[in-house]
Amino acid sequence: MTLQEIRKLSTVDLTKESTKIRTEIAELKRRLVLGEVTNVRVVRNKRKELARVLTVLGEQLAKENA
């Protein structure tokens, strides 16, 4: 998901997206331990995507409260 796509989402959609990404990260970590996934970069990319979503969510919440 690109930054432009993330910025178009509402705060409700961003919170849903963040919880979805968190569950994906947990699932990927579990699969890494079991050896089903060998590419550790996937987890890193998901964490970066989560950081982008949370950053935009924080910006939007700051705008709403200001």
Backbone as CSV, one residue per row, in Angstrom:
resi,resn,N_x,N_y,N_z,CA_x,CA_y,CA_z,C_x,C_y,C_z
1,MET,0.843,-1.165,0.000,0.000,0.000,0.000,0.896,1.237,0.000
2,THR,0.641,2.142,-0.922,1.470,3.328,-1.019,0.980,4.405,-0.060
3,LEU,1.801,5.407,0.135,1.458,6.479,1.059,0.232,7.256,0.578
4,GLN,0.094,7.431,-0.727,-1.066,8.139,-1.263,-2.355,7.367,-0.965
5,GLU,-2.299,6.052,-1.082,-3.477,5.236,-0.789,-3.818,5.299,0.691
6,ILE,-2.792,5.322,1.531,-3.012,5.373,2.973,-3.642,6.704,3.360
7,ARG,-3.179,7.797,2.772,-3.695,9.132,3.116,-5.159,9.305,2.710
8,LYS,-5.638,8.533,1.741,-7.024,8.639,1.299,-7.997,7.962,2.263
9,LEU,-7.499,7.099,3.153,-8.366,6.355,4.059,-8.822,7.226,5.229
10,SER,-9.983,6.897,5.764,-10.484,7.603,6.935,-9.831,7.032,8.196
11,THR,-10.075,7.678,9.328,-9.461,7.220,10.575,-9.973,5.837,10.961
12,VAL,-11.240,5.561,10.697,-11.801,4.241,11.012,-11.140,3.173,10.150
13,ASP,-10.976,3.469,8.875,-10.328,2.517,7.972,-8.862,2.301,8.357
14,LEU,-8.210,3.364,8.811,-6.808,3.241,9.207,-6.655,2.364,10.444
15,THR,-7.576,2.487,11.387,-7.480,1.639,12.575,-7.733,0.179,12.211
16,LYS,-8.679,-0.062,11.313,-8.931,-1.429,10.851,-7.714,-1.983,10.126
17,GLU,-7.105,-1.149,9.293,-5.927,-1.570,8.540,-4.758,-1.880,9.484
18,SER,-4.607,-1.068,10.527,-3.499,-1.311,11.459,-3.689,-2.626,12.210
19,THR,-4.911,-2.933,12.609,-5.134,-4.210,13.298,-4.929,-5.388,12.344
20,LYS,-5.305,-5.199,11.083,-5.106,-6.260,10.093,-3.618,-6.516,9.873
21,ILE,-2.845,-5.446,9.776,-1.406,-5.595,9.564,-0.756,-6.238,10.785
22,ARG,-1.213,-5.868,11.991,-0.657,-6.464,13.206,-0.885,-7.977,13.238
23,THR,-2.077,-8.415,12.827,-2.331,-9.854,12.808,-1.495,-10.551,11.736
24,GLU,-1.287,-9.869,10.592,-0.444,-10.439,9.545,0.995,-10.595,10.037
25,ILE,1.487,-9.602,10.777,2.848,-9.675,11.304,2.964,-10.841,12.281
26,ALA,1.968,-10.993,13.157,2.000,-12.100,14.120,1.986,-13.443,13.396
27,GLU,1.181,-13.555,12.358,1.111,-14.799,11.589,2.434,-15.072,10.877
28,LEU,3.034,-14.034,10.313,4.316,-14.211,9.636,5.411,-14.636,10.611
29,LYS,5.410,-14.055,11.801,6.402,-14.439,12.804,6.220,-15.900,13.211
30,ARG,4.969,-16.328,13.361,4.697,-17.720,13.703,5.199,-18.648,12.600
31,ARG,4.925,-18.272,11.358,5.356,-19.095,10.232,6.865,-19.107,10.086
32,LEU,7.534,-18.013,10.479,8.993,-17.983,10.455,9.575,-18.980,11.442
33,VAL,8.981,-19.036,12.636,9.468,-19.960,13.656,9.290,-21.400,13.201
34,LEU,8.180,-21.671,12.553,7.917,-23.025,12.077,8.716,-23.375,10.824
35,GLY,9.303,-22.379,10.194,10.109,-22.629,9.010,9.331,-22.625,7.719
36,GLU,8.075,-22.190,7.757,7.264,-22.151,6.541,7.655,-20.984,5.642
37,VAL,8.163,-19.914,6.254,8.587,-18.731,5.511,10.081,-18.570,5.719
38,THR,10.810,-18.389,4.636,12.250,-18.221,4.769,12.685,-16.779,4.548
39,ASN,11.823,-15.956,3.973,12.169,-14.574,3.675,11.806,-13.680,4.862
40,VAL,12.797,-13.292,5.649,12.536,-12.457,6.822,12.232,-11.016,6.437
41,ARG,12.546,-10.639,5.226,12.288,-9.265,4.769,10.792,-8.963,4.700
42,VAL,9.973,-9.970,4.558,8.527,-9.770,4.501,8.029,-9.150,5.805
43,VAL,8.540,-9.632,6.923,8.132,-9.097,8.221,8.578,-7.646,8.348
44,ARG,9.782,-7.367,7.900,10.303,-5.998,7.965,9.443,-5.044,7.149
45,ASN,9.042,-5.472,5.956,8.209,-4.632,5.102,6.833,-4.394,5.725
46,LYS,6.280,-5.420,6.363,4.980,-5.257,7.020,5.075,-4.273,8.183
47,ARG,6.186,-4.344,8.929,6.366,-3.422,10.048,6.482,-1.984,9.557
48,LYS,7.148,-1.789,8.425,7.271,-0.453,7.843,5.911,0.053,7.371
49,GLU,5.121,-0.842,6.800,3.782,-0.467,6.354,2.915,-0.079,7.554
50,LEU,3.045,-0.827,8.646,2.308,-0.497,9.867,2.728,0.875,10.384
51,ALA,4.006,1.177,10.342,4.491,2.479,10.799,3.918,3.606,9.947
52,ARG,3.809,3.390,8.653,3.217,4.404,7.773,1.759,4.653,8.137
53,VAL,1.022,3.560,8.343,-0.405,3.686,8.681,-0.563,4.420,10.006
54,LEU,0.237,4.065,10.995,0.118,4.700,12.307,0.529,6.167,12.258
55,THR,1.493,6.511,11.427,1.904,7.904,11.284,0.786,8.744,10.693
56,VAL,0.174,8.259,9.632,-0.917,8.987,8.991,-2.115,9.073,9.937
57,LEU,-2.373,8.003,10.677,-3.469,8.007,11.637,-3.232,9.074,12.707
58,GLY,-2.021,9.165,13.197,-1.694,10.198,14.187,-1.847,11.593,13.631
59,GLU,-1.445,11.795,12.392,-1.605,13.102,11.753,-3.077,13.474,11.629
60,GLN,-3.899,12.519,11.208,-5.321,12.799,11.040,-5.992,13.080,12.369
61,LEU,-5.628,12.347,13.409,-6.216,12.590,14.725,-5.795,13.931,15.279
62,ALA,-4.559,14.358,14.999,-4.096,15.671,15.444,-4.861,16.780,14.734
63,LYS,-5.170,16.584,13.449,-5.939,17.576,12.701,-7.358,17.701,13.268
64,GLU,-7.961,16.548,13.601,-9.333,16.555,14.100,-9.426,17.233,15.455
65,ASN,-8.410,17.071,16.297,-8.445,17.648,17.632,-8.008,19.109,17.651
66,ALA,-7.382,19.585,16.597,-6.888,20.967,16.580,-7.966,21.945,16.202
